[in-house]
Amino acid sequence: MIYSSELIKGTLKTIVLKLLEDNGRMYGYEITQKVKDLTGDRIQITEGALYPTLHVLEEDGLLVTDVEYIGKRVRKYYRLSNEGKAKTNEKVSELRDFIGTIQFLLDLKPQNS
Amino acid sequence: MISINDEQFDFILNDLSAQGIDTESVRMNLADHICCILEQEWSNDTDFKTQYQAVLRRFYRKHLNEIEEETHHLLTNKNYYVMKKFMIISGIVASVLLTLGVTLKYLHFPGAAVCITLGTVITSLLFLPLFATLKLREQSKIKTKILVIIGTLASILLTLAILFKIQHWPGANAMGGLVFVIVAFVYLPLYFFSYFRDPETRVNTIITSIIIVLSCGLFMSLTLTPSTERYLQERKNASFQLTEQLVQNELKFAQSKQDVITDNAKLVFNAAEILKKQLVELGKGGQLLIEDFQAYDAIMNHKAANEAWTALIKNVLAYNQSVGEKPELVIPTTLNILAKNEPHAGSKAFETLNDLQQIQLKVLQQSIK
C-alpha cells in the first residue's frame, strides 16, 4: 500500500532531517530512492514535494549545501547544520509523540463506541 | 547505463525555465534529478525527448510550475507564522505597557508617560500594521482588502491622535477630525453598501453600521469644536489680562509706599515676573496669549525658565521665613506651582500663570498690612 501524499506532507520535513542525520550528506534523487528502499516502496516522496521542502529547510538555516559538478550538471548535496541537528531531535520526538497520540486515539475510539 | 551529455542537460534546463521553474536552486535540483532517473531508466529504444517528457510527467499533477508555487507557498507561510507571532507578542507588550502606564498614572508614580507613549506607539506602528497585513493575506476579495486598509489607517490615526492629545503635542485635533471623516464618509458607506445586499451579512452589517455611527457621534460629542476652543482661549486670555492689570495696579500702589515692601518680597515678585514672561514667551512667541501647553514640562525643558523657577522657590522660602510671625502673609507652597512633589502642580500654562499672579498679589498685600 502506498501512503497518500496528504499523510506524507506533514511529516516530510522530519523524514528529510532524520535521513540526513543518519546518512550525513545526500542529494535529492538519493533521498527519494533511500525512502523508497527503506519503506519497501510504501512511501514515495514526490519531487514536487521534496524540492520545495529542501529549499525551505535551507532558507531556514537547518540545512547547508555542498555543490559538485558533473560536467555542466550541478549536484547539490544537503547536510544538517548545527541548528538543523538540534531541530531534528525536536521534530523526531514531536512526530513520535504525535504517532503515540494518534495510536491512542484510534485504539480508544472503538472502545468508546 | 546511458550518460546525459551537456547538450541534453542544457535542453532540460531551458525546458524547466520555460515551464516556470524560476528558482535557480530548485531548477538545478530538478535537472539533476531528471538526469539521474533518465540514466537509470532510459533505454536506446526511445529517443531522449520522448523519454524526458515521460519522466517529467511524473513530477506534477497539472503543470510543472506547481513545484515553484509550492516553494513560494512554503516560504510565504513561514513568514506568515513569524508575523503572526510578532503580532501577538507586540499586542501583549502594548497591552501590558498601557495597563501599567494607566496604573502608574493613577498612583502618581513616575514612568506613566513613558509606558503610555511606548504602548500606544507599539499599538499603532507595529500591532495594527501587522494585523492588517495578515488580514490582507487571508482575504481574497478586493473590496474587503480596501476596507481592511482604510479601517487600519483610521485605527492607527485614532491611537496616534489619542497619544498626541495626552502628550499635548500639536495636531491631535486635526488627526481626530481626519479619523471622523475617514470613518463616517469613506469606511462606513463602503462597508454598508458592500455587505448590505448580501442576505447572509445584512443584519450584521446594519448592527455594525449603527455601532460605527454611535461611536462617531460619541467621539464628536467629546471633541470641542474649533469655535469653542477659540472662545475658551479668549476667555483665558481675558482673565489673565484682567489679573495682570490688578497686579500692575497693586505694584504701583506698593511702589508709592516703598519703605513697607521688604527685599524678600521684591525678590519673590521679580522671580515670579521673570517666570511669567518666560512662560508667555514659550507659549506664543512673546505675545500675551495663553497656549494650552504643559507648563511644568516647558519649565523643565527650558534653561532660563528652570532657573527662574528655582529662584522663585528659593525666594518664597526665604520670604515665608521672614514673615513667619504673620501667618496671613505666608505664601502657600502646596496645591500650586511651588509644590515640587505634586506632579500636576504646573500642568497647564493658564493655571501656572494664575498661580504666579496670585503669588505676586500675595507679596504686594504686605504693603497694605
Interface residues (C-beta under 8 A of the other chain):
Chain A: Y27 G28 Y29 T32 T46 E47 G48 A49 Y51 P52 T53 L54 H55 V56 E58 E59 D60 G71 K72 R73 V74 R75 K76
Chain B: I4 N5 D6 F9 D10 T23 S25 V26 M28 N29 L30 A31 D32 H33 C35 C36 I37 R58 F59 Y60 R61 E66 I67 E70 T71 H73 L74 L75 K78
